[in-house]
Amino acid sequence: MPATTARAIKASVSQILKIDQNWEDVEVRRIDVDGLISRFRNLSRLAPGSLATYESRFRSGLDSYLSYLDNPASYQPKTRRPAGRDDKPGPIPKNKAQQEGALGHRDPTPSAATTSSTKLVVYPFPVRPDVFAELKLPADLTADEASRLGAFLKAVAISDGGGASR
């Protein structure tokens, strides 16, 4: 695990645990994660995106630590695969019919032709309580691109029952 990732997880875990006055005495396996995070959200003045990041890092850090406690001798921290790498290369689809899966949806993974060297930034986005999405956007996203993205999201939204889309 990269040192910067470990420091980010440590910072999130310590900030969330600090809302309990006796956090040093907490039995890690008995933590009510949802309750703790809910209290952290209520007490925090962080932006929703930051709260989602803290929650994600807290859960990741806790899962990693519990995995270590379960088997310290064979523990390996979870790491992300480098972008563009796939352990199971398959044939490159030649036409739209081949790109569509059993449900008629296109494969969301970019093909080699559409992957560029543009740095993508992952933005956690709270969609609604207990539902978070991750947006992977170029670090140099322009206002026009953001506007197109907003229009796209409106187009894929499901009606909220009142006739208007969300």
N, C-alpha and C positions, 0 to 999 in steps of 0.2 A: 504494500500500500504506500503510495507516495506520502511523504512527510506533510505536505500541505493538506492533503485529504484528511490525514489523521488529526492534524491540528484543528481543522474545521469541525470534524466530528466531536473532538474533545470540547471545543468551545460551546457547541450546541448542547451537548449532554450536560456540561456543568451549569449552563444557564438555566436549563429546564429543571434539573435536579435541585438547584438552589431555591426554588420556590417552596420546598419543604425545609423547615427549620432544622430538622435532624436528618438531613439527607445522607450524612456519613454512616448512619446506623440502619439505612434502608436495606432490606433483603432484596437483592437485585431480581431474583426469580419471582418475587411477589409484587412487583411494581404494577400498579394499575395504570398501564401506559396511556390508555384513552383518557382516563380521569386526570392524570398528571398533565398531559398535553392540553386538555380542555382548560384546566386552571391556568396554565402558562399563557394560553391565548387570551383569557379574560384579564390577566394581570399585566400583560405586555402592551407596549405602545408601538410595537413593530408593525410594519406594513404587511398586508396579507401574503404577499409573495415571500417576504422574509420569514414569516411564521411558517409557511409551508416548507421552506428550506430547513429551518430549525427542526421541524417535525420529522422530515425525511432523514436528516442526519442523525437525530436522536434514535429513531427506529433502527437505522443502519448500524449505529454504534452499539446499541443494546443487543441486537441480533448477533453481531460479531462477537461481543463479549460473552454472551451465553454459549455460543458455539465453542469459544475457547474454553469456557468452564466445563463443558461437556466432554471435551477431549483435547487437553492441552498439548499432548505429544504430536497429534497429527493436524493441529489447527493450521489452516491457511486462510488469510483474509481474502474476502471476495474482491476481485478486481474487475474492472471493465475491460472488455475487449477493445483494442485500438480500432478507431473508425475505419471502415472500409475492409475489415478483415472478416472472413467467414470461414469457419472450419469445414463446412460442407459445401464446396462450390458446386453449382448445378449448371445446367445449360442456360444460356442467355435466351430469353424469349424473343421470338422473331416477329410476332405480330400481336395485336391487341387481344385476340382470343386466347393466346398462350399466356398472356400476362394476367388474365382473370382467373381467380380461384374458383372453387366449387360454389361459392355463394355469389359469384359474379362481381367480386370486388377486385380492384387492382391491388397488387402487392405494394404495401406502403414503403418498402425498403427501396432506396434509390439504386438505380443500376449504376454500373461503372461509368456510363456515359454522362449521367447527371450529377455524379459526385465531383465536387471541385475541392480546391485546397482552401476554400473560404472557411475561416474559423467559426464554428457554431457554438453558441452559448445556450445552456439549458436554463430555462426560466420556469420554476414551479408556478402553477397558476391554480388558485382555489376556485373551482367551478361552482361548488355549493358545499355546505357542511359535509365533511367526510369524503369529498370527492375532489381529487387533485389531478391536474393534467400537467404534463411537461411539454413546454414549447421549445423546440430546438430551432433557434433563429440565428442568422448571420450576425456576427458582432457589429458589422457595419450596415445594419438594416436601415433603409431609407424611409422617409415619411410616405412616399408613394407605395413602397412595398408593404408598409404597415397598414395603409389604407386598403390595399388589395386583400391583405390577410383578413382584415375586419369584415370586408364584404364577403369573403369566402366563408367565414364563420357564420355569418347571418344566413348564408345560403344553405348550409348544412344543418342548421338548428332545427329541432323538432318543435312543432307548435306547442305553446303552453296551454292550450285548451280554450283560450279566449280569442283565437283566430290570428293573433299576432305571434311572430316567432320570437324566441328568446334572444 
